[in-house]
Amino acid sequence: MSVIWEKIAYDGKHIRLTEAQKRHVSFFHPEALANEDMLMETLAMPDLVTRGGQQSVHVLYRHYDLTPVSSKYLAVVVKILNEEALLSPATSQIR
């Protein structure tokens, strides 16, 4: 599993993006990777954090007044594994 980048999130956890995850995001949510600065900012300073369908899944939201589409929230899904996290395959979409 090749790691493309690693970021320390708002809660101090190390979040990694792997090549496989990037391929998934590129295919299903290309707008999210086109705005990678927004994705990184959402990981570092989310407006809201919720739990996903599983205890280990968290969804981080950050509102942006200006996106390529319009005023939207960026949702970044992460899966927590011990003290580290991975962007989840159902990750990073501008809603």
N, C-alpha and C positions, 0 to 999 in steps of 0.2 A: 504494500500500500504506500504509494509515493505521495508525500506531503508537499503541497504547493506553497502554502503559507500557514503560519501559526500566529494567533492574536491572543492577547490577554484580554478577557472580557471584563465587564463591569464588576463581576463578583470575584475576580482574581483567577478564574479557571482558564486554562489554556485551551483555546478552540482551534482545531485544525481543519483545513480544507484539503481533501485528497483529490487526486486526478479523477477517480471514479465519481466523486461527488460533483466536481466541477463539470464533468460531462453531462451529468443529470441536470444540473442547474442550467447549463448552457442550452440544453435541448428544451426543457420545460419552462424556464424562467429567464430567457436571455436578457431581459431588461434589468434584472438584478445584478448580473455581472457587468453589464454596461455601466452600472453605477456603483462600482466596487467601493468607492470612497464612502458612499452612503451606507453600504453594508457594514464596513468597518466601524463607522460612527455609531450605527445601531447596536453593534456588539459592545462597544465601549460605553455608550450612554443611552440606553433604551428609555423611552417614556413609560413603558409598561412591560411587565414580564408576567406571563401566565404559564400554567402547566398545560401540557398537551394531553393526548389520550392516555399516555403512559406516564408513570411517575418520573421516568428518566428523561422525558421530553419537555423542553421549555420553548416558549415562543416569545421572542423579543420584538417589540413594536417601537417604531419611532416615526413621528409625523414629519413630513416635508411639505412645505408650502408649494415648492416648485419641483416637479419631476417631468420626465419626457411626456407623461400622459396628462397629469394635472396635479392638484393638491391631493396627496395620498399618504397612507401609512405604509412603511416598509416592514414586512414581517419576516423575521429570520428564525428558522426552526433549528434548534440544537439538541443533540442527544448527549446527556451527561454520562460519562463512563468514569467512575471514581472521581478523581480531581481534574480530569480532562474532559473535553467535549469535542464532538464532531458536528459539522453542519449536517443536518439530517437530509436524506434523499428528498424529502418533501420540503425543500427549503427556499427561503428568500424570494418573496414575491412582493411586488408593489400592489397594494389593494386600493 
